[in-house]
Amino acid sequence: MTFQNPAYFLLLLLLLPLVLRHFLWNKRREAALPLATTQPYRHTPRSLRSSLVHLPFVLRLLTLVLVVCVLARPQTQDSLFKKEVEGIDIILAMDISTSMMAEDLPPNRMEAAKSVAYEFINNRPNDNIGLTLFGGEAFSLCPPTTDHAALLSMFPQITTQWQQSGTIASGTAIGMGLANAVAHLESSQAKSKVVILITDGMNNTGEISPIMAADMARESKIRVYTIAIGQNSGKTQTAVAILPNGEEYMADVENTTDPTTLQEIARQTGGIFYQAETKNRLSEIYKDIDRLEKTKLEQINYDKHYEAYQLFALLALISLALEMLLRLTLLNRLP
């Protein structure tokens, strides 16, 4: 337990004059009965009342001490602490192009990818994890952080609607998505830096090619694990448009994954290429990546600190009430 305002404990020095006054000054003012000798009373047992004569004063001191403790604001813990944890720096680079609404991974590729990524993040509490999204252009939704609650709270926002509504450009810019993820990890001091790139298409737009982005990752010693999600051939029913009544218009769309490019990205950066044709396979892939090497990171946590004055205040009230009760009953003294 700590105290927010410890300077208030200096008030305890004021108790010293009270003690001196009680045992010295008050003793002089007590009424006395002169006797020739006290010999007859030498073996008389002390009564309970005489034994407790100083108890009200002790309770008054205790009350004052407890009030000072309340003023000093006791708290249960510090608001800041540091600790070293085992972890790595990871960026999830996720494709949010409209093709991710294909339903070969129920309920669709987008929701399956989010669900498995959500579980992956929950299982790695000590890692710095960030999130990059890309369609025809790339942007960062969350920089690397150990505040996974904040990161996971953003998952409901991830949708292909941004591309369908024209908020981001159409197409699939794998190179831009990877370059955006690499930019977040370049300055990281972690010995192990990883990008998990998940897409269901081939690069067809963007100013940076996937191979150029892979070169950037290799120079920054970043491993890239690439995942091609969905079927790698044939057609899959996909929502391709939103009708005026708000319903999705479904059509059979050719699967256009580019495993060759994804394999090359993984090879150049020391990562691994995976093909996830089912949600179970996607879960297995993330479990495989979960076995990555780890390195020590310094984690700074800002925690809430809670006031703990309530117990001191309650004890002060009990002490004051008990003192008053004794003075008015058992230890009541006449002037």
Secondary structure, DSSP 8 states (H G I E B T S, - for coil): -EES-GGGGGGGGGHHHHHHIIIIIHHHHS-----S--GGGTT----HHHHTTTHHHHHHHHHHHHHHHHHT-EESS-SEEEEEEEE-EEEEEEE-SGGGG-SSSSS-HHHHHHHHHHHHHHT-TTSEEEEEEESSSEEEEEEEES-HHHHHHTGGG--THHHHTTSS-SS--HHHHHHHHHHHHTT---S-EEEEEEESS---S-SS-HHHHHHHHHHTTEEEEEEEES-SSSEEEEEEEE-TTS-EEEEEEE----HHHHHHHHHHHT--EEEE-SHHHHHHHHHHHTT---EEEEEEEE----B--HHHHHHHHHHHHHHHHHHHTTT----
